[in-house]
């Protein structure tokens, strides 16, 4: 394998690792935000967009 091919393969590998890390971080953050929203909902805090106070289906 030439030096150039090794460089390109390493660049692709690093890019793939970074992308997988970002996707994992987004999924973990999404889970945390859903838990926070559920806790607020259980505490009776409502969203401003829910003016009527009714639950959405």
N, C-alpha and C positions, 0 to 999 in steps of 0.2 A: 504494500500500500504506500503510495507516495505521500510526501509531506502535505501536499495540498489536499489530497483526499482525506487524510487524517484530520486536518484542520476543519474541513467541511463537516465531516462526521461528528467531530466534537462540538461544533457550533450547533448542529441540529440536535444533538443529545442535550446540550445545555438548554436550548430553547424548549425542548419537550419537557424537561424537568421543571422549568419555570412555569410553563403553562399548566402542567398538572398541579403544581403547588398553588397557583392562583385559583384554579377551579376548586381545589379542596378547601381553600380558605373561604371562597364565596359560599360553598355549601355549608360549611361549619357556621359561618356568620348568619346565613339564612335560618338555620336551625335555632340559633340563639335569639334572633329577632322574633321568630314564631313563638318561642317560649315566653319572651317578654310580652308580646301582644296577648297571649293567653292569660298571663298573670294579671295584666291590666284589665282585661275583659272580666276575669273572675273577681277582681276588686271593684268592679262596677264602673270603671272609667270607660267612657264611650268616645267614639271618634266624632270629630266635628262634622264630618260628612253624613253621619247618621243622625239627622235632625229629628226625625220622628221617634227615635229611640227603639225602633223595632229591629229585630234580628233579621239578618239577610239569609236567604236560603243557602 
